[in-house]
Amino acid sequence: MKNRTPFRRCRPWVAVVLVVAYPSGSLATDQQTVDMLAQRCAAGRRDACLGLASIAREDRAWTIRRAAVEKTTDQRVLAAVARKDRNDLVRSAALERVTDRRLLAEKARKEYYPVRASALRNPHLDDQALLADVIRRMEGPHYEIDILREAAARNPTFTDQAFLSQLVRQDRVEGIRQVAATKLSD
């Protein structure tokens, strides 16, 4: 009679991680586990990729979730974390790596400002009108607004030369004027 345990086909380290990781329904991992899974995932091990994705979505410690997000390449996992994680820094890390333009545009419009800044800096957000709108319409004395405006100006896909020229001449924030000046082509 064959052994019918759920871990019969798993690699020994996966069985250990799963048994140790799920006794109370939450993950208790560390940076070494994340690094090991990332290395094995990069080598093509699907089970390691699934383990890394699980940590990115479910670990109790936000620092470990962020480390897993920084190592995963699964766009579905990154999008889910960017939408649903309870920690701003984890959502920001996911938005820095996600390629979904709709999700980036959504988060660039309505999110807590550090998360918005991550979406605005992502080179996959190539909506010139949205980036220009953020720079143009966000006015006010608060430093958060200036951070968002500068993040939009720094986006590598923002190349509207007429608007950049206007920023160099007229923007009230020195950092935005400098960014615009470096992006102008003669």
N, C-alpha and C positions, 0 to 999 in steps of 0.2 A: 504494500500500500504506500502510495506516494505521500510525502509530507505536504500538506495543504496550508502552510502558514502564509500570511500575506507578504512576507519578506523573502520567500523562497527564491525569487529571481533577482532580487536587489543585490547590489554590491555590498560587501560587509560594512563599509563605512556609511552607506546610506541607511542601512538597517539600524546602525548605532545612532546616527543623527536623528532618525525618526523616532526611535524608542526613547531617547534621551530628550528630544525636543518637544514631544507632545504629551508628557505625562499629565499636565494640567490644562492642555488645550492651547498653550501658547508656546512660542519658540523661546528658547534660552540659548542663544548662540553667541559667538564672539567673533572678533575680527579675523582670527585665523581660519575659522570655518568658512567665512565669507570669501576670504582669499583663496582657500583650497577649492571651493566650489566654482569660483570664477575661473581659476586656472583650468579645471577639468571641463568646464563648459566651453571655454575657448578651444579646447582640444577636441570638441565635438561630442562630448558626453551629454546626452539628452537628460539623463536623470540628474546630473549636476545642475543643468540649466533650470530644471523644474524646482530643485531645492533652493537655488538662488532666488528664483521668482517668488517662492513661498516666503522666504525670509524678507524680501523687499516689501511684500504686502502685509505680513502678519507679525513680525517680531515685536516684542514688547518695547524694546529699547529703540528710540528714534535714531540714535547714532548708528546702530547696526542696520536698521532699515535703510538709512541714507547710504551707508557703505555698500549695501547690496544693490541699491538703485544705481550707484555710480559704476557698478561692475556689470550690470545686466544690459543686454542688447535687445531684449524682447520688447518690441514697441507696444504690444497690448498691455504688458505689465507696467511699463512706464506711463502709459496713458491712464490706466486705472489708478496708479499711485498719485499721479498729478491731479486727478479729479477728486479722490476720496481720502487721501491720507490726512490724519488729524494734525500733523506737524507742518508748519510753513517751510522749514528747511528741507524736509523730505520732499514736499511738493515742488519746491524750487529746484532741487537736484534732478527730479524727474523731468521738469520742464526744460532744463538745460539740454537734455538728451533726446527728447521726444521729437518726432518729425511730422506729426499730424498738424497741418496748418490750421484747420478749423479749431482744434483744441487750443493751439497757441493764441489764435485771435480771440477766442472766448476768454481765456485767462488774462490776456493783455488788457481786455476791457473791464473785467470785473473780478478782482481778487484783492487780497491784502497786498500792500505795495511791494514788499520784497519778492513775493511770488510773481506779481505783474512784471517786475523788472527782469526776472529770469526769462519770462516768456518774451518780453520785448527784445532781449539780447540774443535770443536764439536765431541763428542764421536761416532756419527753415521758415521763419515768419517773414515772408517777402511781400507783404501787402503794403505797398508804398503809401496808399491813401490812409491806412490805419496808423502807420508810423508817423506820417506827417500830422495827422489829426491829434495824436497824443502830444506831439511837440507843440503844436499850435494852440490847442484849446486848454491844455492843463496849465492854468495860471494860479498864482497864489503864493503866499509867503512861506509855505511849509517846505521843509527840506525834502519830504517824501515826493512831492510833485517834481522838484528838480531832479531827483534821482531817477524818476520814471522818464522824464523828458530826455535826460542824458542817455539812459539805457536805449531809448528808441533811436536817438541820434547815432549811437555806437553800433547799432545793428549793421552787420556787414552788407546786408542787401539793400540798405537805404542809400540810394544814389541820385535822388532828385536834385540835380545840379542847381536849378533856379532856387529851390527852397533852401538848399545848403548855403548858397550865396547870400540869401536874405538873412539866414541865421548868423553868418559871420558878421554882417553889417549891423544887425539890430537886436540880437538876443541879449537879454539882461544878465544871463549867467555866463561867466567866463569859460567854464568847462565845456559848455555846449558850443560856444563860439570856437573854441580850440578844436573840438572834435569835428565840427563842420569844416573848419579850415583845412584839416588834414585830409578830408574826403573830397575836397574840390579838385577837379581835374582842370588844368589850364586850358 
